[in-house]
Amino acid sequence: MDKIYKVFGMEPIVFDDEKSVKELIKFVFDQGDYYEPAGMNIVTFYDASSYHVITDTAMPCYKAFSSQNNMGHGSNGLCLAYYLPNRFFYAEGGWGKHMIEMDVVENISDPVAVEFRFTDFKNTVVLNGNLTIRQIYNYLLKTTYIEESETIFKFYQKDGYGLPDRSSCKTYNAISNDGELPIRTICDDFIGIMCYIKKA
């Protein structure tokens, strides 16, 4: 049965709710001319009407989404989200500090929320706190999100306006001994944390 789905950043779309969430994701990617360099297996939805992240994309849409018409909470509805079990999670739509409150975070060990900024990416990501800087660097390099020369990770405390407090800067090089540091070790010194990834 055709239903209306509101996906953040798009006009409402009509889609058969008997089809799978994975098929809806593909439809949204085709309609929006999106591409995910890390692979489609990490792509899912955050259902803002129920504050729920869909982890089983093989489910039919009518079972996966709680809202009758999926127009969702306010104008948010569904948001594209990216989830690698026990590694990381983030959802589009500017959720920022609320990202760590989403239900899928309970599947990530020692979760840490960091606002990453590199190239054209500026999002809060929830990470497994045991991941090292080098593991994060290697993943971003492998998925072509960053270039090989972007090895410098600059961490800042956010100020009261959500901007980096320049006096709090801690700098690490992913391909030096710094790369062995777990993200939790670095983040424990900050309340709200922002990380710029830059060229050496």
N, C-alpha and C positions, 0 to 999 in steps of 0.2 A: 504494500500500500504506500502510495506517495505521501511524504511528509515534508514540511518546511523545516530546514535546518539553517540556523544562523551561526556562521563561523566568523570569528573575530577577523576583521580586516576585509571581509567580502560582503557582497550583497547576499540576501537570503537565497538559498538554493533548494530545489525540489529533488528529493531522492527517495528511492524505494527502501522503506525501513525493514524489509525482509532480507535485504542484502547485508553483507558483513561490514563491520566498522572498517576493516582493511580496504574494502571496495569503496567506502565513502572517502577514506583518506586519499586513495588513488584519484577519485573523481575530483576532490578538492585541489589536489596537486595539479591535475590536468587543467582544471578551470583557471587556477591562479598562475599557471605556468611556473610552478615552484620546482625546486630541485634540492635534494638533501644529499650532500657529498658523503655523509657518514653512513648512508644506506637507509632504505625505507623500513628496515626491521626495528629501528628505534622510534619511529613516528607513531604517535597515538593522539588521543584527545583528552583535554581536561574539560569536564562537563561542569560549567559554572553554576548550573541550576541545582546541582547536588553536591558541589565541592568535591567531585570524585574524578580520579584519573583512571581511564580505561586501560587495563593491563592485558586484557584478552581481546585482541583485535579480530579474532575469528568469530566472535559473537555477532549475531544479527543485531542491527541497530535498535530494533524495538526492545530488545532485552538489555542492551548495553546502556541506553540513556534513560534517565528517570523522567524527564520532562515530556509531557504530552506532545508538544510541538517543537521541543528543543530550542525555543527562542531564548530560554535560559534566564539567568539572573540579570536584571537590567538589560543592557544591550550586548552583554558579553556572550551568552549562549555557549557555544563550543569554542575552545581555543586549541590550535595545534600544539602538541606537546611532544617532548623528546625524552625517552626514558631508556636507560640501559641498566638492567637489574643490578642492584647493589653497587652501582658505579656513579650514575648521575641522573638528574631530572631537571627539566625546566619547561615552562609553558609560556607561549607568546601571550601578549596582552598587558604587559606592564605590571605584573603582580609583585615584583620586588621583594620586600621583606616578608610578604605573605606566602612566598613560594615554599618556605620550610614548614608551613602549616598544612600543606596539602597531604591527603591521605596516603599517597604512594611513598612518601618519605619514610614511613615506618619500615619499608623494605630496603632501606639504605643504611648500612652500618655507620654509626658515629657521624650523622649528617652535619654538614657545614654549609652555610649559605654564603656565597661570594658573588659580588657583582663583577663580572669579567668585561673588560673593554679591550678589543683588538680589531683591527681593520674596520669593518662595518658592523661589528657585533657589540651590543651593549645590553647585557641581560644578567639577571641574577640566576645562578645555577646552584642547585643543591648537590653537593659531592659527598662521596664516602671520604670521611676525614683521614683514612689510612692511605689514600692515594698520595704519591709523592709528586713534587713539582715536575720531575722528569717524566713520570707516567702521563701527567696532564699534557705536557709539551709534546710527547711522542704521539699521543692520540690526536691532538689538534694538527700536528704536522702530517700524520698519516691521512687524515680526512681532508687535507688541503685547506683548513681554516686559517692556518698561519704558514709563514715561510720559514725555512730552516734557520735563517738569521734572527728570527724573533725569539730570542732565548732569555730576554730580561723580563722578570716578573717583579713589578713594583706594587707592593701592598700598602694601602692607606686606610686609616680610620676615617669614616665619613664624618663630616661636621654636621651641625644642626640643620643644614640645608641639603644634606645628601651629597655634598661635594667632598672631594678628597682633602683631608687636613694635611697639608704639605709637610708639616713638622713631624708627622707620624710615619713617614715613608721608611719602608724596609725593602731593600733590593736584593734579589736572588737571581743567580744565573743557572738556568735549567741544565746546562751541560757541564757544570762544574760540580764540586762536592755538594753545593747547595741543592742540587737536584734530588738528593736522597732524602731531603726533609719532607715529612708528611704534611699535608695541608693543614691538619688539625694543630700541629705544633706551631705553625705560623699564625693561625687564626685565633688561638687562645689569648693572644695579647690585644685583640680588637673586639669591639662590640658590634659595630656595623663595618663590614670590610669590602673594599674595592680593590681590584687588581687590574693594572694596565700591563699588557704584554707588548713589549717593544723590541726593536732591533738592537743587537749588541753594539 
